[in-house]
Amino acid sequence: QRPSGTPTIRVVCISDTHNAHLHLPPLPHGDILVHAGDLTDRGTESEIRNALSWLSAAPHQHKVFIAGNHDVALADRATRSAILADYPNLTYLEDSSTTLGIHGRSITIYGTPRTLRRGGGIGAFLYRPRDSLQWAQTIPSGTHILLTHGPPQYHRDVAGLGCGRLRQELWRVRPALHVCGHIHAGRGVEHVRWTALQAFYEIACAGLRYGWARTLRVAGTLLQHALRVRIGRPVFRSRSHTLLVNASSMGRGRGPRLLEPIVVELPLVERTTDSRGAYRPFPLTYGRAPSR
């Protein structure tokens, strides 16, 4: 619960609209509207433009989006540049960050469309499990809001289908909010606490999925991440909570009407410094989101 009178940032989260954006329930008001990819089905330029015209017309002051594996036209640099030039009020992120000024605070959002390929998945921006090392040290440590198309493994991903390397990056960066989609059945909100207990939970999930022999080989790495909470890490990077939202608008099926956007409120406490004088620009406690 946020302290009484604490200003908040209101983030409206959607994902996986797959050309059905006109069937989405009315968008709630908010400071930021984020779309975590798969705006389209086939990813043609005309489909992309249709979806972005709708997104551009939303009343939110800041509108930030990434591509998904279905949004193929955005993978071509020349096509992407031509499309984005027509929507100057939208912010597109591709392995990049943007910093927004909201209520006198600077909020940094990092976004990437890179998504783990499972089985015979097709589309753009996909990588195979053996290539997932690309995540190492890629997300800036000062990120407040992380926007990815795919979820991290064992968090809103259904049966461990998310990316393990992305999960390890979350342990390192610990953003206030992580918004994703891609796995429709994983839709919902999860409050992750970066503790040793969380590490043991993930080890147990890995044991059930892969077998204990392989799991024990990675257990040491997870425990190192957990123990760093108390081994002198800078205050900004040792936040203990992340609100993780799988905002898939399709839910478990592809019905004619999409599910409601998920709204998250994050409190913006006064700027403070720790005992060593390190700047702490974002709160260590977070607001609420409606559960789905």
N, C-alpha and C positions, 0 to 999 in steps of 0.2 A: 504494500500500500504506500502511495506517495504521501509526503507530508502535506498538510492542508495549505493551500495557497501556492504550492510549487508549480511553476509553469511547466507545460508539457509540449512535446512534439507529437503530433498525431499522424501516423503512417497508415495509409490505405493500401492493402496488399492484394494483388491479383496475379494470376498466372494461368497458362494453358487455356486460353480462351478459344483457340483453334477456329478462327473465323466466325465464331458465334458471339462476338462481343455485343451485338445488338440485343441478345437475349440475356445479357447480364442484368441482374437487379440494379436499381439506381446506385450510383457510386456515392458513398457517404462523404461528407466534407472532411478535409484534412489538410495538413501542411505539405505532405508529400504523397504522391501517388506512385507506387512502384509496380512494375510488371516484370515477372521473372521468366519471361520467354514463352515460346510456342504461341505467338499471336495468330499463327496461320496453320493450315493443314499441309498444303503442298509447297508453300514458301515462294510462290511466284512473286514477281515484282508488283503485279496488280493486287494480289492478296495483301502484301506488306503495306502498300499504300492505303488500301482500304482500312486496315486495322489502325494504321498510324493517324489517319484522318480522324477516326473516332477518338483515339487517345489524345490527340492534340486539342480536341474540342472540350476535353474535361476541364472543369473550372479550377482545379488545384494549381497553386502557384508554381510548384515544382513537380515535374513529371519525369520520372527516370525509368528506363527500361533496358533490358538486355535481350538478346536473341535466344531462341531455343533450337534444338536440333531440326525442327520442322521449318524454321525460318531461313531457308536455303539462300535466298537472294541476298541476305545480309552478309553472307560469307564471301561474296565477291566485292573486292575493294571499290572498284569503279561504280558498280551498281549501288552499293551502300552509300557512297558519297553523294551520288545523284539523288537518291531518295531522301537522305537526311537533310540535304540542303533545302528541301521544301517544307521542313518542319522545325524551324528554329527554336520553338518553345519546348521541344523535347530534348532530353539528355540521354544519349545512347552510350552505354559503357561496354567496352570489350577489352578485358584485361586492363582496365584503367579505373581511375578514381575521379570523383568530383566533390567539391566542398561547397556546401550550401549555407547561407546565412539565415538562421531562423530564430526569432525571438532573442536576438543579440548573441546567439551562440553559433559556432562554426561546426557543422555536422559533415563528416566525411563518409562518402559512400563508395565502396569498391564493388565493381560488377564484372562478371565474366560469364560467357555462354558455354564454356568448356564443360562437357558432360560425359560421364563414363558410359562407354558402349557395353551393353550387356547382350549376349547372344547375337542375333542377326540384326541388331538395330541399325537403321539407316538414317541418313540426314547429314547435317552440317555440324561442325564444332565437336565431333565425337572423338574420344581417345580410348584406347584399349587399356585394360588393367596394367599391363606391363609399362605403359607410358605415363602412369599416374604420378611418377616422380616429379613431373612438371609442376606439381603443386608446392613443392618445397620452397618455403620462404618467398612465395609470390604475393601474398596478401599483405599490404602495408600494416605495420603494427599499430598505426593510429586510426584504424578503421572503426567507425561507430556502427555503420550498417553495412552488412555484407549481402550482396545480391548474386546468387548463382542459379543456374537452371536446375541442376540436379542436387539432391540432398546429400548430406554426409551419411556414411554408413551407420546403421543402428539408430538413426534419428529421423522419424517421419519418412522412412524409406521402404517399409514392408519387407520383411524377411531378409534384411541385410543387403538389399540391392544397391544401396548408395555407395559412395566412394570413401574408402578408408583413408586415403591420403588427404582428402579434403577434411575429414574428421580430425586428423592430426594437425592440420593448419588451424582449425578452430581451437584446439587446445593451446596453440601458441598465441593466437591473436585475441581470442575471446571478445568478439564484438558484442555490443549491446543487443543487436538484433540481426538475425540471419533469416533472409527470405529466399525460398526456393520453390520448386514445383516439380514438373517432369513425371514423377510417379503419382498418378492421380489418387490412388487408394491411400496414399500417405497423408492426404490433406488433414491439417489440424495444427494445433499449437502445442509446443513442448517447452517447459522451463528447465533448461539444463544448468546444473550446478557443477562447476569444474573442481571436483574433489576426488580424493582417493576412492571413495565409494563409487563415483561415476566411472572411474577407470576400471574397477573390478567388474562393474556391470557390463562394460564393453568387452572385457576379456571373456566373460561368461557367454555373451552373444557370439563372439568369435569361436569359442569352443563348440557351441552347438552347430555352427554353420560349417566350420572347416575341420573340426577334429582338434583334440587337445595338443597333439605334437606340434602342429604348425602354430597354434595359438600361443604356446609358451615361448616361441621364438620372438614374438612381437610384444609379449607382456611387459618385458623390461622397459621398452620404449614408452608404453602407455603410463607405466608407473613413474617414470622420470618426469613426464609432463605433469602428472598429478602432484608429485612432491614439490615441484617448483613453485607451487602456491606459497610455500613458506621458506623459500631459500633465496630471499633477497631480490626477487624480480621487481622491476619498477612498478609502482602502484598502477599506472595506466594499463600495463600489460598483465596485471594479476587480478583483474576483475573476476569475481567468483560466479557470475551468472551470464547466460545468454538466452534470450527468448528466440526460439527457433520456430519459424512459421513455414509450413508447406501450404502455399496459397492457391493450389490448383483449383481453378474454377469449375473444372469438369467433374470433380469428385470421383466416384467409382465407376461412373458410366459416361455416356455421351448423349444425355437427354437433350430435349429441345431448349430447356431453360437451365442456365448456369447457376451455380451456387453463389451466395452472397460474398462480397469481398470481406476479408478479415481485417479488422481495424486494431491497431496497436497504439497504445499511448505510453510514451516514455517520458518520465519526469526529467526536467532539466534543473538540477540543483545548482546552488551558487558555486562559482569557481573557487576551488580550494587548492592547497598544496599539501603534500605529505610532510613528515618530519624532516625529510631531507631537502625540502624545497622543490620537489618535482611537481610540475603542473599536472593537475588532474581535471581534464576538460569535460568529463562526462560522469554521470552518477554510477555508483556501484549497486544501486537497487533500481529495479525496473518496474514499469507499470503493468497493466493488464491487457489481455486480448480476449475477446469472446471465444470460448471453446466451441469446436464444431464436432 
